[in-house]
Amino acid sequence: MTFSLTILGSNSAIPTLTRNPSAHLLNVNERLYLIDCAEGTQLQIRKFHVHFQRVQRIFISHLHGDHFFGLIGLLNSLHLLGRKEELHLYGPPLLKEILDLQMEASQTTLNYPLFFHPLSFSRYEMIYENEKVTVHSFPLLHSVPTCGFLFREKIQERRIRKDLLAELKIPIAEMQNLKKGEDYVDEQGRVFKNEEITLDPPSPRSYAYCSDTAYTEAILPFIRECDLLYHETTFMQNMAANAKEKQHSTTIEAATLAKKANVKKLLIGHFSARYDDLQPLLEEARSVFPETIIAEDGMSINI
């Protein structure tokens, strides 16, 4: 099953010629989830060859412009391109008022149903699930109410050993029972234990998105042992005082959280436009957590 991430924007508030502000696109079993939507996100979607009519749900972490200023443009483009399928939007309660005002001012009535789901900023909670994945939100520590998001695969069904299908002449009607963990009894009454004729399902994968936030260990229970953690690193450690003042994080702080949470891989981003060369940020983070990678616009990661 597909579980992959595409970086649409890796910078902080001010874009550069090579780095757009925040937007990530997660593909789970060919269902697309857009996480934050900075100005220019729909251009990035086109540039990196994403069919954005397939986006089903949009998650906005907070109401700083570099995380949602592209939203109204994207919603209108979907409208102008004739979208009919419903779209679900998760964000701060005030976001609905902002969008309603923008729609009223432009006298726009969308062609498609748009369902708004207000986020809570005080607790860890499940905000969406389907047969393949769950999505939880959790509070971050920033100058305005801000949520992180955790996407986690559900445990898949067991896999039947193909080499035994023909040998044991397993009827099609029994296959679903085997996938659910039941034993198999053949026509002669022989019992085959489920673990003898099936394989364990793949381990569920997970992706945690921590947008603007100061260093806080309160998030450790939510991100612990996830496969890929995205954590903002607006500043290098020599600007720790600036990070604390603005309630952002440094490279060392993000790497320290990744190490304490025992995640498999750390993805750093939300870089200040003051940094033309990102290699020093990568090296600094890797000094604490070696399994660190740099977010670059257009890169895709198979989780």
N, C-alpha and C positions, 0 to 999 in steps of 0.2 A: 504494500500500500504506500502511496506517495505521502511523504511528510517532509516538505522542503520549504526553505525560506529564501525569498528574494529581497535584497536591500534596494529600496527605491530612493532612500535619502539617508545620509549618514552624518550630516552636519548639524550644528546647533542653529541658533536663530537666523544668522546671516548666511545665505547660500554663497558658494563660490562657483567658478566655471566648471568644476569637476565634482562638487559635492552639494546635493540638495538637502534641505532640512528634513526632519524625521518622517519616514513612512516605511513600513515593512509589509510584505505580502506573504502570508503563509498558505501553502497548498496542502490540504489534508484530504487525501483520497479524491483529488480533483475538485474539491470545493475550496473556494478562495476566500480568505479572510484578510481584510485590510486593517492594519494597525497603525493608527495615526495618519494624518492626511495634510501635510504641509502644503504651502503654496507651490504649485508646479508638479504636484504628484501625478495628475492625469497625463502630463507630458512625459514623465518618467515611465508611466505605465505603457504608453505608446512606444517610447524609445526602447524599452526592454521587451517588447513584443508580448505583452500580456493582454489577453482578451478581457477587458474590464467589465463587460456585460456579465461575466461569470462570477464577479464578486457578489457574494450573498450576504455578508455581514461586515460591518465597519465598526471598529473599536477606537474611541478617542480617549486618550489617557487624561487630558486636562485642557484647560482653556487658555494656554499660551499660544500665540498665533502660529509659531513654528510647528505646531502639532495639529492645527485644524483650519488654517486659512485657505487650504485648497479644497475644503469639503463642499462648499456651496457650488463651486465651479464644476466639480465632479458630478454632483447630484443633477445639475442642470444639463450637463453633457449627456448623461444617461437618459434624461428626459428627451432631449433633442434627437437622440439616436433611436428613439422609439422603444425604450425598454418597457416591458409589461410585467415582468416578474417582480415580485415583492422584494424589498430590501430592508434589512434590519440594522438599526444604528444604536450603538451603546455609547453613552457619554454622560458628562455632568448634566444635571437637570436643567441648568441655564442654557445649555446648548440648544434645546428645543425652542426656547423663546427667541434665540438669535436666528435660527433657521426660519422660524415662522415670520419674523419681521422681514428678513431678506426676501422671502417668497411673496409676502404682502406688498413690499415696496416695488418689486419687479412684476407684480400681477401674474405670478407663475403658479399654475396648478399642475403638479407632476402627473405624468401619464401612468405612473406605477404606484402601488401602495408602499408607503414608507412608514415603518413601525419604529417608534423610539422607545428605548429601554434605559431609564435613568440609573446611573451607577450610585452605589453607596461608597463612601470614603472612610468608613469607620470599622470595617470588618472584612474578613476573608469570606467570599461567598461565590457559589456557582451561579453564573449568569447565563449559561447556555450549555446544552448537551444534545447530541444526536447519537446514532447507533455506533459512531466511530470515535467520538472525541468529547471531552468536557472542557469548558472554559471557565476559569475562576478569575475574579478580580481581587486585588488586595491593596491596602493603603500604602502609599509612599510618603516620603517626607520632603515636601517642597513648599514654595511660597504661596501656592494656591492648591486647593484640593486636587490630588493626583492619584491615579490608580496604576498599578502594574497588572499584567495579565499572565495567566498560566494556562497554556494549552497542553492537554495531556491525552494521549491515545487511551482508549479502553482496551482491556485485554482481549485479544482476538481468539477465535476458536482454534481448537487443536487441529493439526494437519494430518490427514490420513497418509500412511506410507504407500506410495504409488506401487512399489514392488509387491505389495501384498494384496492389492485390490483384485487382480486377476487370479492370483494363486488361491485366495480364500473365497473367490467368487462372491464378494460382498455385494448384496443388493443395494441399488440406489436408495431405496427407502430407509436403509440403516445408516447412511452416511451422515445425516444430520445428527443422529443420536451419538455417533462416534465423535463428531466434532465437539459435542457438548460434554464429552468425557465418559460416556457410558461404555460398558463392556459389550462385546459382540458374541452372540451364541449362534453357531451355524446350524444347518439342518440336521446334523448328526448329534446335536446337543453339546458339542465341544464349546467351552468357554474360553474366549481370548480376552485377556485383560487389556483395557484401553491403552495403557502405556506400552504394550507390546506391539500394537499396530498403528499407533499415532505418534506424532512428534509434538514436542512442546511448541506453543505459538511463540512468535518473536516477542521480545521484551517490549512493553509499551514505551513509546518515545514521548519526550516532553520538551516544551520550549517556553521559557519565561522571559517576559519583556518588562524591563524596568527602565522606564523613561526618566524624566527629570526627577532627581532625588538626591538629597544629602545622604551621607553614610548613615545607615541605620541597620542594626542587627535584628530589628523586629521582623524583617522580611525573611530571615533564615528558615523558619519552618515552612514557608511557602515555596521556596526555590530549592530546597535541599535535594541533592542528587539528581537534579534535572539534566537532561542530555545537553541542552544548549541554553546558556544564560546570556541574554543581552542586557548589558548594564551601561548606563551613560558614563562617559569619562570626558567631561567638558574640559578639564584642566589636567596638567601634569602636577606632580606632587609639590613642586616649588611654588605653586599658586594655591596651596591648601587653604590659606586664609581667604582668598577670593571665593573658592568653592564653598567654604562654610558660610560666608556672608550671603552668597546668592543661592544657597541650598542646592548646590550641585555636588558632583563627586570628582575625585581625582583618579588617576590610573591605579595608584597603590590601593586606594580604598575599594575600588571595584574588584581588583584582584584579590584583596583580603577577604571580601565577602564570598567570592567564588571558591576560595580555598576552604573557608569555614563551612560553606554549604556542601562541599565535596561534589561540585558539579563536574561533568565530564569535559565541557569546553566553555570558554568565556569569549563572547563577542563584544568588543568595545566600540562605542560610537558616540554621536552627539558632540562632535569635536568643535571647539572654538575655532572661528575663522582665522584666528591669529596663527594657527599652525598650518604652514604650507607642507611641511614634511612630517608625516605621521609615524615614521619609524622610531623616533625617540619615545613616543607614547607606547608603542608596542613593546619596545625593549624594557621600559620601566614596569609595565604590567607583568611581563613575563619573568621579571626578577622575583616576583612573588608567586605567580601562577603561570607556569610554562605553557599550559594548554590554552593560550590566548590568541585570538585572531582579530584583525582589524576589519571593521565594516567598510566596504567600498561600494559605491553606487553601482548597481547592476550585477553584483555578485550573487550567486545562488549557492545554497548550502543544503545538502541532503542530510537530514538529521537521522 
